[in-house]
Amino acid sequence: MGSPMAANLVSAGHAVAVWNRTAQKARALADRGARVAASPRECATGAEVVFLCLADERAVIAVLEGREGVLAGLAPGSVLVDTSTAGPGSAGSVDVLVRSVRARFVAAPLLGSRLAAERRELTVVAGGPLAAREQVRPLLAALSSRVIELETAPQAALMKLVVNCLGGAMITGFGEALTLGAKGGLSLPQMIDAIGSSAFRSPLYESKGRQLVENDLAPRFTLALAEKDERLVQETAAGTGVTLPVNAAVRRLLAEGVASGRGELDLCAIAELLFERAGVKR
Ligand SMILES: NC(=O)c1ccc[n+]([C@@H]2O[C@H](COP(=O)([O-])OP(=O)(O)OC[C@H]3O[C@@H](n4cnc5c(N)ncnc54)[C@H](OP(=O)(O)O)[C@@H]3O)[C@@H](O)[C@H]2O)c1
């Protein structure tokens, strides 16, 4: 998700420096006009705004801290924007870290797919101090089609989990429904067509249905990251004393999908796990 967003910032005329742990993945951005930095610190040095787009809250800390970390290069008055799905706990602690170097923090998790990122059709949920949100608005406008603003960083991170709590239930429910029908002899295209004609139709079922029919499990969003999102939902719910029984089952199933060796496949591989368990032939 970071690559297409950085490419869109370059296309909008911004001077962009990039860093990625696996350096090779940043090369294509150099061809498009971005400067490749040797470390997160170098990437942040001299920047008015620094974006993160990382797997999870542990990756965020790994990139921020240490002698070569972002915090070591972040200038006072600059803004750190974290587009990762890292949860409200991370947003709260990153806010404290960023304030300690007199910079400001905006949590800005993303709604939308990789294709949406390429097409500048993402929705960004941005939360943080108003002045910092105002400063990054033109940049967010260059990489998205809509920005939903909230007062604080943890609120933005929580809103992302609200959306993905629902998304987790939708994709696992889709896999179960298809398994029920396939075991009884219905074909995937027939079922996807019927679901698409019902009140339950959704862009998720259209795109993931197409991938399943074509047996295309190349990752748009990995099963491992989907499991991480539902782990964050469970941890956040537990922290506020809420029990989410459907989400607990969803998270367990996604964890089983990762344990089955499908973690780096697309999220829709969860349906494949259910087919396999039911003895459905593809
Ligand atoms: N894909 C989607 O459709 C989608 C939609 C909305 C939100 N998101 C969220 O956006 C974020 C990025 O997702 P993605 O799909 O772009 O995943 P991705 O392609 O797997 O990218 C993850 C990034 O995190 C880096 N990373 C992981 N652990 C690290 C560590 N310990 N230290 C430094 N870097 C580390 C990876 O570096 P390497 O390249 O070196 O592995 C990579 O650059 C995630 O939080 C995800 O939940 C994704």
The ligand as a MOL file (V3000), in Angstrom:
LIG
                    3D

  0  0  0     0  0            999 V3000
M  V30 BEGIN CTAB
M  V30 COUNTS 48 52 0 0 0
M  V30 BEGIN ATOM
M  V30 1 N -3.4450 -4.3920 1.3550 0
M  V30 2 C -4.5890 -3.8260 1.6720 0
M  V30 3 O -5.5930 -4.0020 0.9360 0
M  V30 4 C -4.7220 -2.9440 2.8880 0
M  V30 5 C -5.8870 -2.1640 3.0200 0
M  V30 6 C -6.0330 -1.3220 4.1140 0
M  V30 7 C -5.0450 -1.2900 5.0910 0
M  V30 8 N -3.9140 -2.0720 4.9620 0 CHG=1
M  V30 9 C -2.8780 -1.9590 6.0240 0
M  V30 10 O -1.7680 -1.2630 5.4560 0
M  V30 11 C -0.5540 -1.7660 6.0350 0
M  V30 12 C 0.3560 -2.2770 4.9310 0
M  V30 13 O -0.3060 -3.3390 4.2700 0
M  V30 14 P 0.2400 -3.9730 2.8980 0
M  V30 15 O -0.8840 -4.7730 2.3450 0
M  V30 16 O 0.8930 -2.9420 2.0900 0 CHG=-1
M  V30 17 O 1.3080 -5.0020 3.4790 0
M  V30 18 P 2.7600 -5.4360 2.9320 0
M  V30 19 O 2.8310 -5.3080 1.4620 0
M  V30 20 O 3.0410 -6.7430 3.5910 0
M  V30 21 O 3.7020 -4.3220 3.5590 0
M  V30 22 C 4.1020 -4.3620 4.9060 0
M  V30 23 C 5.2650 -3.4260 5.0700 0
M  V30 24 O 5.7280 -3.4760 6.4440 0
M  V30 25 C 7.1550 -3.6730 6.4260 0
M  V30 26 N 7.5720 -4.3170 7.6710 0
M  V30 27 C 7.0080 -5.3800 8.2790 0
M  V30 28 N 7.6560 -5.6590 9.4260 0
M  V30 29 C 8.6580 -4.7450 9.5420 0
M  V30 30 C 9.6630 -4.5120 10.5130 0
M  V30 31 N 9.7710 -5.2580 11.6200 0
M  V30 32 N 10.5170 -3.4850 10.3070 0
M  V30 33 C 10.4230 -2.7210 9.1860 0
M  V30 34 N 9.4850 -2.8860 8.2300 0
M  V30 35 C 8.5990 -3.8900 8.4180 0
M  V30 36 C 7.4020 -4.5160 5.1900 0
M  V30 37 O 8.7540 -4.4710 4.8160 0
M  V30 38 P 9.3770 -5.6040 3.8500 0
M  V30 39 O 9.0080 -5.1840 2.4600 0
M  V30 40 O 10.8070 -5.5480 4.1450 0
M  V30 41 O 8.7370 -6.9100 4.2680 0
M  V30 42 C 6.4790 -3.8090 4.1920 0
M  V30 43 O 7.0620 -2.6090 3.7080 0
M  V30 44 C -0.9650 -2.8560 7.0470 0
M  V30 45 O -1.0680 -2.3000 8.3270 0
M  V30 46 C -2.3430 -3.2950 6.5250 0
M  V30 47 O -3.1430 -3.8780 7.5400 0
M  V30 48 C -3.7310 -2.8810 3.8680 0
M  V30 END ATOM
M  V30 BEGIN BOND
M  V30 1 1 1 2
M  V30 2 2 2 3
M  V30 3 1 2 4
M  V30 4 1 4 5
M  V30 5 2 4 48
M  V30 6 2 5 6
M  V30 7 1 6 7
M  V30 8 2 7 8
M  V30 9 1 8 9
M  V30 10 1 8 48
M  V30 11 1 9 10
M  V30 12 1 9 46
M  V30 13 1 10 11
M  V30 14 1 11 12
M  V30 15 1 11 44
M  V30 16 1 12 13
M  V30 17 1 13 14
M  V30 18 2 14 15
M  V30 19 1 14 16
M  V30 20 1 14 17
M  V30 21 1 17 18
M  V30 22 2 18 19
M  V30 23 1 18 20
M  V30 24 1 18 21
M  V30 25 1 21 22
M  V30 26 1 22 23
M  V30 27 1 23 24
M  V30 28 1 23 42
M  V30 29 1 24 25
M  V30 30 1 25 26
M  V30 31 1 25 36
M  V30 32 1 26 27
M  V30 33 1 26 35
M  V30 34 2 27 28
M  V30 35 1 28 29
M  V30 36 1 29 30
M  V30 37 2 29 35
M  V30 38 1 30 31
M  V30 39 2 30 32
M  V30 40 1 32 33
M  V30 41 2 33 34
M  V30 42 1 34 35
M  V30 43 1 36 37
M  V30 44 1 36 42
M  V30 45 1 37 38
M  V30 46 2 38 39
M  V30 47 1 38 40
M  V30 48 1 38 41
M  V30 49 1 42 43
M  V30 50 1 44 45
M  V30 51 1 44 46
M  V30 52 1 46 47
M  V30 END BOND
M  V30 END CTAB
M  END
